Amino acid sequence: MSHVENRMRRADHFKLGTFSTNCSGGMSVTKIPERWDASWDSNLAVARLLDDAGIDFMLPIARWIGYGGETNFHGHVLETMTWAAGLLALTKRISVIATIHTSANHPAVVAKQIATIDAIGQGRAGLNIVAGWNKPEYEAMGHTLPDDHETRYAYAQEWFDIIQSLWERKGSFDMKTPHFDLKGIEAEPKPVNGRPPILNAAGSELGREFATRNADFLFTSVIDFDRSREEIAELKAQAAAKGRHVDVLTFSHVVCRQTEQEAKDYLQYFAKDNADWVAVDNLVRLQIAHAQSFPHDLLMLIRDRFAMGHGGVPLIGTPEQVADGICALHAIGLGGTTLSFVDYTKEFPYFRDNVLPILEARGIRQPN
Ligand SMILES: Cc1cc2nc3c(=O)[nH]c(=O)nc-3n(C[C@H](O)[C@H](O)[C@H](O)COP(=O)(O)O)c2cc1C
């Protein structure tokens, strides 16, 4: 079968993608009327812009219920596997990744879905694994969230072992694990070009161990750059000890304008004066209760950052300042970052025209 390059596999290239275009509000917990609507039309419009500009990937958030507040932040969400299928069919070069909850999706179904969307995209699909944390969401699905990370990640391991076996093994086979007893299972087609890029979104120690065993990328938060620099080096060493290579990605929010003051004024408008603080506090409270995705000692310090970009790294200012921020992420050892904008389609072209050329000139990204 013919295939095109999966841009997640490019070496020596600081990868840029978008995060959360499939969710209402995107990454910004704001009440402004022009906040991101996450409609299919908006997603397709931004995908075409990104694809033409040589952006590497699009990553969605898997979410089943909103966070409340006046806007019910993330109350309108396009399901990520079908979203990825549509986008892969309608783009040419960008990698599109599905974000999948282990508990809500049978692994044999996911193995086949990923192989199918990979065929649609001629090898441009990817899988982002989420092991679970959002208790009300589990309850909404009629599931019980295990309290401890050990149980969650042990289940995720079984789940992913089944997927990998289905991608690797020919013919039919039995597979018995503590939670699954599969008899005469088989899966054709396989993904187009071997195992697609695997991301694991996590912050805890066990999440990192899972990533170093299984993933190509750990997707995690960065708040304190010095702490992250050390953690990235440790994670890479941990992976190398297992004979594996794992890159680390983070997420950032961009407000890029001609002057620093314009960028700051816009930040004040959407993320301070008009933040949906009820939804922000629900989000932070749930993070503290059930996840270690953000270090808890830093979490309360960054309430403002949650309003801006769901706790992402702020890239606020002129094109030069935004490029400096991205280069600083590169310098601590990250392999890439997602970007979010309040209005992805409206704001991305300015970033494309003014920030991408700086990053290429500084040698951290290959030109198109
Ligand atoms: C960058 C990042 C992205 C995530 N994306 C999602 C998501 O789309 N949906 C979801 O339910 N959980 C998401 N999570 C939650 C994690 O997948 C994980 O289940 C949760 O963080 C609990 O594990 P941890 O304590 O190891 O981080 C994300 C976490 C991080 C750090």
The ligand as a Tripos MOL2 file, in Angstrom:
@<TRIPOS>MOLECULE
LIG
   31    33     1     0     0
SMALL
NO_CHARGES

@<TRIPOS>ATOM
      1 C1         -0.7510   16.6890   28.2030 C.3       1 LIG1
      2 C2         -1.8550   15.8120   28.7120 C.ar      1 LIG1
      3 C3         -2.9340   15.5510   27.8760 C.ar      1 LIG1
      4 C4         -3.9970   14.7440   28.3200 C.ar      1 LIG1
      5 N1         -5.0580   14.5220   27.5130 N.ar      1 LIG1
      6 C5         -6.1480   13.8470   28.0230 C.ar      1 LIG1
      7 C6         -7.3230   13.6890   27.2730 C.ar      1 LIG1
      8 O1         -7.3940   14.0680   26.1140 O.2       1 LIG1
      9 N2         -8.3830   13.0930   27.8740 N.ar      1 LIG1
     10 C7         -8.3260   12.6270   29.1470 C.ar      1 LIG1
     11 O2         -9.3190   12.1250   29.6540 O.2       1 LIG1
     12 N3         -7.1900   12.7120   29.8380 N.ar      1 LIG1
     13 C8         -6.1130   13.3230   29.3160 C.ar      1 LIG1
     14 N4         -4.9940   13.4310   30.0690 N.ar      1 LIG1
     15 C9         -4.9450   12.6890   31.3480 C.3       1 LIG1
     16 C10        -3.9400   11.5520   31.2880 C.3       1 LIG1
     17 O3         -4.0780   10.7450   30.1920 O.3       1 LIG1
     18 C11        -3.9040   10.6460   32.5250 C.3       1 LIG1
     19 O4         -4.8830    9.7050   32.5370 O.3       1 LIG1
     20 C12        -4.1120   11.4160   33.7450 C.3       1 LIG1
     21 O5         -3.2560   12.4620   33.6140 O.3       1 LIG1
     22 C13        -3.8320   10.6030   35.0260 C.3       1 LIG1
     23 O6         -2.6000   10.0360   34.9980 O.3       1 LIG1
     24 P1         -1.2840   10.7560   35.5260 P.3       1 LIG1
     25 O7         -1.5240   11.0790   36.9470 O.co2     1 LIG1
     26 O8         -0.2270    9.7300   35.2630 O.co2     1 LIG1
     27 O9         -1.0740   11.9870   34.6740 O.co2     1 LIG1
     28 C14        -3.9340   14.2040   29.6240 C.ar      1 LIG1
     29 C15        -2.8290   14.4600   30.4290 C.ar      1 LIG1
     30 C16        -1.7920   15.2440   29.9930 C.ar      1 LIG1
     31 C17        -0.6270   15.4690   30.9000 C.3       1 LIG1
@<TRIPOS>BOND
     1     1     2 1
     2     2     3 ar
     3     2    30 ar
     4     3     4 ar
     5     4     5 ar
     6     4    28 ar
     7     5     6 ar
     8     6     7 ar
     9     6    13 1
    10     7     8 2
    11     7     9 ar
    12     9    10 ar
    13    10    11 2
    14    10    12 ar
    15    12    13 ar
    16    13    14 ar
    17    14    15 1
    18    14    28 ar
    19    15    16 1
    20    16    17 1
    21    16    18 1
    22    18    19 1
    23    18    20 1
    24    20    21 1
    25    20    22 1
    26    22    23 1
    27    23    24 1
    28    24    25 2
    29    24    26 1
    30    24    27 1
    31    28    29 ar
    32    29    30 ar
    33    30    31 1
@<TRIPOS>SUBSTRUCTURE
     1 LIG1         1 GROUP 0 **** ****
